[in-house]
Amino acid sequence: MIQPGDDVVVQFDGEDCQGEVVEVRGGWFLCRVLIDPVTDFGAISPRLDPVSLVMVRDKDVRLAEVV
């Protein structure tokens, strides 16, 4: 079971982002994610900070693989 503080991969706007779980609440995860500033999901100007908080459904979060 994924808990706060776990390193995860978050699918956000169709991209896999490295992140960390901040809070779990009712099937939703609040995660701090690293956003690729070059891609920024196709925006003409930056929409997100390089480190952003996002709220996503549990289906969009998986534990990061330990290398």
Number of C-alpha atoms within 10 A of each C-alpha: 5 14 14 13 13 16 21 22 22 30 18 17 10 9 14 16 18 18 25 24 24 17 14 17 10 7 9 15 24 18 26 22 24 19 20 15 14 11 11 17 16 10 10 8 9 13 11 15 13 13 13 12 16 15 18 17 16 16 11 15 22 15 17 14 8 5 3
